[in-house]
Amino acid sequence: MLDLIKKTMLTGVGLALLAKDEVEGLAKELVDKGKMSEKDGKKFLDDLSKRYEEVQNKLEKRVEKTVKEFLKKADIVTTDELKALKKEIRELKKAISKDE
């Protein structure tokens, strides 16, 4: 199930990258054909890059939240939870050994 989620995430990111590449190609084509000045084309690409990064960050946060919710519903232990349990066990072992 985790593999399916991972593949879905990668597909979404891949589509976003593809769309960005296509828009960049369109902007370059417009500059080459003279329908957009080189300065306007550069500004357009800069704006596109900024927006892409914002959308990518939002997507990553949304995917991370969704995966965490899935793991919680599926009752799967996360690495952080496992580390916390190991730490607690070590502390309990120390406390027991002091009492003996």
MITIMI-972334 format. One record per atom (N, C-alpha, C): z, x, y; chain; residue in one letter. Coordinates in nm, 2 decimals, padded with zeros to 4 digits. Example, Ala and Ser with C-alpha at 12.3 -4.5 7.8 and 13.67 -1.06 7.14 Angstrom:
2
+--------+--------+--------+--------+---------+
!     pz !     px !     py ! cadena ! residuo !
+--------+--------+--------+--------+---------+
!  00.78 !  01.32 ! -00.57 !      A !       a !
!  00.78 !  01.23 ! -00.45 !      A !       a !
!  00.78 !  01.32 ! -00.33 !      A !       a !
!  00.71 !  01.28 ! -00.22 !      A !       s !
!  00.71 !  01.37 ! -00.11 !      A !       s !
!  00.79 !  01.29 !  00.00 !      A !       s !
+--------+--------+--------+--------+---------+
# end
This chain:
100
+--------+--------+--------+--------+---------+
!     pz !     px !     py ! cadena ! residuo !
+--------+--------+--------+--------+---------+
!  00.00 !  00.08 ! -00.12 !      A !       m !
!  00.00 !  00.00 !  00.00 !      A !       m !
!  00.00 !  00.09 !  00.13 !      A !       m !
!  00.08 !  00.19 !  00.12 !      A !       l !
!  00.08 !  00.29 !  00.24 !      A !       l !
! -00.05 !  00.35 !  00.26 !      A !       l !
! -00.12 !  00.38 !  00.15 !      A !       d !
! -00.26 !  00.44 !  00.16 !      A !       d !
! -00.35 !  00.34 !  00.23 !      A !       d !
! -00.34 !  00.22 !  00.20 !      A !       l !
! -00.43 !  00.12 !  00.27 !      A !       l !
! -00.40 !  00.11 !  00.42 !      A !       l !
! -00.27 !  00.12 !  00.45 !      A !       i !
! -00.23 !  00.12 !  00.60 !      A !       i !
! -00.29 !  00.24 !  00.66 !      A !       i !
! -00.28 !  00.36 !  00.60 !      A !       k !
! -00.33 !  00.48 !  00.65 !      A !       k !
! -00.48 !  00.48 !  00.67 !      A !       k !
! -00.55 !  00.43 !  00.57 !      A !       k !
! -00.70 !  00.41 !  00.59 !      A !       k !
! -00.74 !  00.32 !  00.70 !      A !       k !
! -00.66 !  00.21 !  00.71 !      A !       t !
! -00.69 !  00.12 !  00.82 !      A !       t !
! -00.67 !  00.18 !  00.96 !      A !       t !
! -00.56 !  00.26 !  00.97 !      A !       m !
! -00.53 !  00.32 !  01.10 !      A !       m !
! -00.65 !  00.42 !  01.13 !      A !       m !
! -00.68 !  00.50 !  01.03 !      A !       l !
! -00.79 !  00.60 !  01.05 !      A !       l !
! -00.92 !  00.54 !  01.09 !      A !       l !
! -00.95 !  00.42 !  01.03 !      A !       t !
! -01.07 !  00.35 !  01.06 !      A !       t !
! -01.07 !  00.30 !  01.20 !      A !       t !
! -00.96 !  00.25 !  01.25 !      A !       g !
! -00.95 !  00.21 !  01.39 !      A !       g !
! -00.96 !  00.32 !  01.48 !      A !       g !
! -00.90 !  00.43 !  01.46 !      A !       v !
! -00.92 !  00.55 !  01.54 !      A !       v !
! -01.06 !  00.60 !  01.54 !      A !       v !
! -01.12 !  00.60 !  01.42 !      A !       g !
! -01.26 !  00.64 !  01.41 !      A !       g !
! -01.35 !  00.56 !  01.49 !      A !       g !
! -01.33 !  00.43 !  01.49 !      A !       l !
! -01.41 !  00.33 !  01.57 !      A !       l !
! -01.39 !  00.36 !  01.72 !      A !       l !
! -01.27 !  00.38 !  01.76 !      A !       a !
! -01.24 !  00.41 !  01.90 !      A !       a !
! -01.31 !  00.54 !  01.94 !      A !       a !
! -01.31 !  00.64 !  01.86 !      A !       l !
! -01.38 !  00.77 !  01.89 !      A !       l !
! -01.53 !  00.75 !  01.90 !      A !       l !
! -01.58 !  00.67 !  01.81 !      A !       l !
! -01.73 !  00.64 !  01.81 !      A !       l !
! -01.77 !  00.57 !  01.93 !      A !       l !
! -01.69 !  00.47 !  01.97 !      A !       a !
! -01.72 !  00.39 !  02.10 !      A !       a !
! -01.72 !  00.49 !  02.22 !      A !       a !
! -01.62 !  00.57 !  02.22 !      A !       k !
! -01.61 !  00.67 !  02.33 !      A !       k !
! -01.73 !  00.76 !  02.34 !      A !       k !
! -01.77 !  00.81 !  02.22 !      A !       d !
! -01.89 !  00.89 !  02.22 !      A !       d !
! -02.02 !  00.82 !  02.26 !      A !       d !
! -02.03 !  00.69 !  02.22 !      A !       e !
! -02.15 !  00.61 !  02.26 !      A !       e !
! -02.15 !  00.59 !  02.41 !      A !       e !
! -02.03 !  00.56 !  02.47 !      A !       v !
! -02.03 !  00.54 !  02.62 !      A !       v !
! -02.06 !  00.67 !  02.69 !      A !       v !
! -02.01 !  00.78 !  02.64 !      A !       e !
! -02.04 !  00.91 !  02.70 !      A !       e !
! -02.19 !  00.94 !  02.70 !      A !       e !
! -02.24 !  00.91 !  02.58 !      A !       g !
! -02.39 !  00.92 !  02.57 !      A !       g !
! -02.47 !  00.84 !  02.67 !      A !       g !
! -02.42 !  00.71 !  02.68 !      A !       l !
! -02.49 !  00.62 !  02.78 !      A !       l !
! -02.48 !  00.68 !  02.92 !      A !       l !
! -02.36 !  00.73 !  02.96 !      A !       a !
! -02.34 !  00.78 !  03.09 !      A !       a !
! -02.43 !  00.90 !  03.11 !      A !       a !
! -02.44 !  00.99 !  03.02 !      A !       k !
! -02.53 !  01.11 !  03.03 !      A !       k !
! -02.68 !  01.06 !  03.04 !      A !       k !
! -02.71 !  00.96 !  02.96 !      A !       e !
! -02.85 !  00.91 !  02.97 !      A !       e !
! -02.88 !  00.85 !  03.11 !      A !       e !
! -02.79 !  00.78 !  03.16 !      A !       l !
! -02.81 !  00.72 !  03.30 !      A !       l !
! -02.82 !  00.83 !  03.40 !      A !       l !
! -02.74 !  00.94 !  03.39 !      A !       v !
! -02.76 !  01.05 !  03.48 !      A !       v !
! -02.90 !  01.12 !  03.46 !      A !       v !
! -02.94 !  01.14 !  03.34 !      A !       d !
! -03.07 !  01.20 !  03.31 !      A !       d !
! -03.18 !  01.12 !  03.36 !      A !       d !
! -03.17 !  00.99 !  03.36 !      A !       k !
! -03.28 !  00.90 !  03.40 !      A !       k !
! -03.27 !  00.88 !  03.55 !      A !       k !
! -03.17 !  00.93 !  03.62 !      A !       g !
! -03.16 !  00.92 !  03.76 !      A !       g !
! -03.10 !  00.79 !  03.81 !      A !       g !
! -03.05 !  00.71 !  03.72 !      A !       k !
! -03.00 !  00.58 !  03.76 !      A !       k !
! -02.85 !  00.60 !  03.81 !      A !       k !
! -02.80 !  00.72 !  03.79 !      A !       m !
! -02.66 !  00.74 !  03.83 !      A !       m !
! -02.66 !  00.89 !  03.88 !      A !       m !
! -02.60 !  00.91 !  03.99 !      A !       s !
! -02.59 !  01.05 !  04.03 !      A !       s !
! -02.50 !  01.13 !  03.94 !      A !       s !
! -02.52 !  01.26 !  03.94 !      A !       e !
! -02.44 !  01.35 !  03.86 !      A !       e !
! -02.29 !  01.34 !  03.89 !      A !       e !
! -02.26 !  01.33 !  04.02 !      A !       k !
! -02.12 !  01.31 !  04.07 !      A !       k !
! -02.06 !  01.18 !  04.01 !      A !       k !
! -02.14 !  01.07 !  04.03 !      A !       d !
! -02.10 !  00.94 !  03.98 !      A !       d !
! -02.08 !  00.94 !  03.82 !      A !       d !
! -02.17 !  01.01 !  03.76 !      A !       g !
! -02.16 !  01.03 !  03.61 !      A !       g !
! -02.04 !  01.10 !  03.57 !      A !       g !
! -02.01 !  01.21 !  03.64 !      A !       k !
! -01.89 !  01.29 !  03.61 !      A !       k !
! -01.76 !  01.20 !  03.64 !      A !       k !
! -01.76 !  01.13 !  03.75 !      A !       k !
! -01.65 !  01.04 !  03.78 !      A !       k !
! -01.63 !  00.93 !  03.67 !      A !       k !
! -01.74 !  00.88 !  03.63 !      A !       f !
! -01.74 !  00.77 !  03.53 !      A !       f !
! -01.68 !  00.83 !  03.40 !      A !       f !
! -01.72 !  00.95 !  03.36 !      A !       l !
! -01.67 !  01.01 !  03.23 !      A !       l !
! -01.53 !  01.05 !  03.25 !      A !       l !
! -01.48 !  01.09 !  03.37 !      A !       d !
! -01.34 !  01.12 !  03.39 !      A !       d !
! -01.26 !  01.00 !  03.38 !      A !       d !
! -01.30 !  00.89 !  03.44 !      A !       d !
! -01.23 !  00.76 !  03.43 !      A !       d !
! -01.23 !  00.71 !  03.29 !      A !       d !
! -01.34 !  00.73 !  03.22 !      A !       l !
! -01.35 !  00.68 !  03.08 !      A !       l !
! -01.25 !  00.76 !  02.99 !      A !       l !
! -01.24 !  00.89 !  03.02 !      A !       s !
! -01.15 !  00.98 !  02.94 !      A !       s !
! -01.00 !  00.94 !  02.96 !      A !       s !
! -00.97 !  00.91 !  03.09 !      A !       k !
! -00.83 !  00.87 !  03.12 !      A !       k !
! -00.80 !  00.73 !  03.05 !      A !       k !
! -00.89 !  00.64 !  03.06 !      A !       r !
! -00.87 !  00.51 !  03.00 !      A !       r !
! -00.86 !  00.52 !  02.85 !      A !       r !
! -00.95 !  00.61 !  02.79 !      A !       y !
! -00.94 !  00.63 !  02.65 !      A !       y !
! -00.81 !  00.68 !  02.60 !      A !       y !
! -00.75 !  00.78 !  02.68 !      A !       e !
! -00.62 !  00.84 !  02.64 !      A !       e !
! -00.51 !  00.73 !  02.65 !      A !       e !
! -00.52 !  00.65 !  02.75 !      A !       e !
! -00.42 !  00.54 !  02.77 !      A !       e !
! -00.43 !  00.44 !  02.65 !      A !       e !
! -00.55 !  00.40 !  02.62 !      A !       v !
! -00.57 !  00.31 !  02.51 !      A !       v !
! -00.53 !  00.37 !  02.37 !      A !       v !
! -00.56 !  00.50 !  02.36 !      A !       q !
! -00.52 !  00.57 !  02.24 !      A !       q !
! -00.37 !  00.57 !  02.22 !      A !       q !
! -00.30 !  00.60 !  02.33 !      A !       n !
! -00.15 !  00.61 !  02.33 !      A !       n !
! -00.10 !  00.47 !  02.29 !      A !       n !
! -00.15 !  00.37 !  02.35 !      A !       k !
! -00.11 !  00.23 !  02.32 !      A !       k !
! -00.13 !  00.20 !  02.18 !      A !       k !
! -00.25 !  00.23 !  02.13 !      A !       l !
! -00.28 !  00.21 !  01.99 !      A !       l !
! -00.19 !  00.28 !  01.89 !      A !       l !
! -00.16 !  00.41 !  01.92 !      A !       e !
! -00.07 !  00.48 !  01.84 !      A !       e !
!  00.07 !  00.42 !  01.83 !      A !       e !
!  00.12 !  00.38 !  01.95 !      A !       k !
!  00.25 !  00.32 !  01.95 !      A !       k !
!  00.25 !  00.19 !  01.88 !      A !       k !
!  00.14 !  00.11 !  01.89 !      A !       r !
!  00.13 ! -00.02 !  01.82 !      A !       r !
!  00.13 !  00.00 !  01.67 !      A !       r !
!  00.05 !  00.10 !  01.63 !      A !       v !
!  00.04 !  00.13 !  01.48 !      A !       v !
!  00.17 !  00.18 !  01.43 !      A !       v !
!  00.24 !  00.26 !  01.51 !      A !       e !
!  00.37 !  00.32 !  01.46 !      A !       e !
!  00.47 !  00.20 !  01.45 !      A !       e !
!  00.47 !  00.11 !  01.54 !      A !       k !
!  00.56 !  00.00 !  01.54 !      A !       k !
!  00.53 ! -00.09 !  01.42 !      A !       k !
!  00.40 ! -00.11 !  01.39 !      A !       t !
!  00.36 ! -00.20 !  01.28 !      A !       t !
!  00.40 ! -00.13 !  01.15 !      A !       t !
!  00.38 !  00.00 !  01.14 !      A !       v !
!  00.41 !  00.07 !  01.01 !      A !       v !
!  00.56 !  00.06 !  00.99 !      A !       v !
!  00.64 !  00.08 !  01.09 !      A !       k !
!  00.79 !  00.08 !  01.08 !      A !       k !
!  00.83 ! -00.06 !  01.04 !      A !       k !
!  00.77 ! -00.17 !  01.10 !      A !       e !
!  00.80 ! -00.30 !  01.06 !      A !       e !
!  00.77 ! -00.33 !  00.91 !      A !       e !
!  00.65 ! -00.28 !  00.87 !      A !       f !
!  00.61 ! -00.29 !  00.73 !      A !       f !
!  00.71 ! -00.23 !  00.64 !      A !       f !
!  00.74 ! -00.10 !  00.67 !      A !       l !
!  00.84 ! -00.03 !  00.58 !      A !       l !
!  00.97 ! -00.10 !  00.57 !      A !       l !
!  01.01 ! -00.16 !  00.68 !      A !       k !
!  01.14 ! -00.23 !  00.68 !      A !       k !
!  01.13 ! -00.35 !  00.59 !      A !       k !
!  01.02 ! -00.43 !  00.61 !      A !       k !
!  01.00 ! -00.55 !  00.53 !      A !       k !
!  00.98 ! -00.52 !  00.38 !      A !       k !
!  00.92 ! -00.41 !  00.35 !      A !       a !
!  00.89 ! -00.37 !  00.22 !      A !       a !
!  01.01 ! -00.30 !  00.15 !      A !       a !
!  01.11 ! -00.28 !  00.24 !      A !       d !
!  01.24 ! -00.21 !  00.19 !      A !       d !
!  01.21 ! -00.07 !  00.14 !      A !       d !
!  01.13 !  00.00 !  00.21 !      A !       i !
!  01.10 !  00.14 !  00.18 !      A !       i !
!  01.18 !  00.23 !  00.27 !      A !       i !
!  01.24 !  00.33 !  00.22 !      A !       v !
!  01.33 !  00.42 !  00.29 !      A !       v !
!  01.24 !  00.52 !  00.37 !      A !       v !
!  01.27 !  00.53 !  00.50 !      A !       t !
!  01.20 !  00.63 !  00.58 !      A !       t !
!  01.26 !  00.77 !  00.57 !      A !       t !
!  01.19 !  00.87 !  00.61 !      A !       t !
!  01.24 !  01.01 !  00.60 !      A !       t !
!  01.37 !  01.02 !  00.68 !      A !       t !
!  01.37 !  00.96 !  00.80 !      A !       d !
!  01.49 !  00.97 !  00.88 !      A !       d !
!  01.61 !  00.91 !  00.82 !      A !       d !
!  01.59 !  00.79 !  00.75 !      A !       e !
!  01.70 !  00.72 !  00.68 !      A !       e !
!  01.75 !  00.81 !  00.56 !      A !       e !
!  01.65 !  00.87 !  00.49 !      A !       l !
!  01.69 !  00.96 !  00.38 !      A !       l !
!  01.77 !  01.08 !  00.43 !      A !       l !
!  01.73 !  01.14 !  00.54 !      A !       k !
!  01.80 !  01.25 !  00.59 !      A !       k !
!  01.94 !  01.21 !  00.63 !      A !       k !
!  01.95 !  01.09 !  00.69 !      A !       a !
!  02.09 !  01.04 !  00.73 !      A !       a !
!  02.18 !  01.02 !  00.61 !      A !       a !
!  02.12 !  00.97 !  00.51 !      A !       l !
!  02.20 !  00.95 !  00.38 !      A !       l !
!  02.24 !  01.08 !  00.32 !      A !       l !
!  02.15 !  01.18 !  00.32 !      A !       k !
!  02.19 !  01.31 !  00.27 !      A !       k !
!  02.30 !  01.37 !  00.35 !      A !       k !
!  02.29 !  01.36 !  00.48 !      A !       k !
!  02.39 !  01.41 !  00.57 !      A !       k !
!  02.53 !  01.35 !  00.54 !      A !       k !
!  02.53 !  01.21 !  00.53 !      A !       e !
!  02.65 !  01.14 !  00.50 !      A !       e !
!  02.71 !  01.18 !  00.37 !      A !       e !
!  02.62 !  01.20 !  00.26 !      A !       i !
!  02.67 !  01.24 !  00.13 !      A !       i !
!  02.74 !  01.38 !  00.14 !      A !       i !
!  02.68 !  01.47 !  00.22 !      A !       r !
!  02.74 !  01.61 !  00.23 !      A !       r !
!  02.87 !  01.60 !  00.30 !      A !       r !
!  02.88 !  01.51 !  00.40 !      A !       e !
!  03.01 !  01.50 !  00.48 !      A !       e !
!  03.11 !  01.44 !  00.39 !      A !       e !
!  03.07 !  01.34 !  00.30 !      A !       l !
!  03.17 !  01.28 !  00.21 !      A !       l !
!  03.22 !  01.38 !  00.11 !      A !       l !
!  03.12 !  01.46 !  00.06 !      A !       k !
!  03.16 !  01.56 ! -00.04 !      A !       k !
!  03.26 !  01.66 !  00.02 !      A !       k !
!  03.24 !  01.70 !  00.14 !      A !       k !
!  03.33 !  01.79 !  00.21 !      A !       k !
!  03.47 !  01.73 !  00.23 !      A !       k !
!  03.47 !  01.60 !  00.27 !      A !       a !
!  03.60 !  01.53 !  00.28 !      A !       a !
!  03.67 !  01.52 !  00.15 !      A !       a !
!  03.60 !  01.49 !  00.05 !      A !       i !
!  03.66 !  01.48 ! -00.09 !      A !       i !
!  03.72 !  01.61 ! -00.13 !      A !       i !
!  03.64 !  01.72 ! -00.11 !      A !       s !
!  03.69 !  01.85 ! -00.16 !      A !       s !
!  03.81 !  01.90 ! -00.08 !      A !       s !
!  03.82 !  01.85 !  00.04 !      A !       k !
!  03.94 !  01.89 !  00.12 !      A !       k !
!  04.06 !  01.82 !  00.07 !      A !       k !
!  04.04 !  01.69 !  00.03 !      A !       d !
!  04.15 !  01.61 ! -00.02 !      A !       d !
!  04.21 !  01.66 ! -00.16 !      A !       d !
!  04.12 !  01.73 ! -00.23 !      A !       e !
!  04.16 !  01.77 ! -00.37 !      A !       e !
!  04.24 !  01.89 ! -00.36 !      A !       e !
+--------+--------+--------+--------+---------+
# end
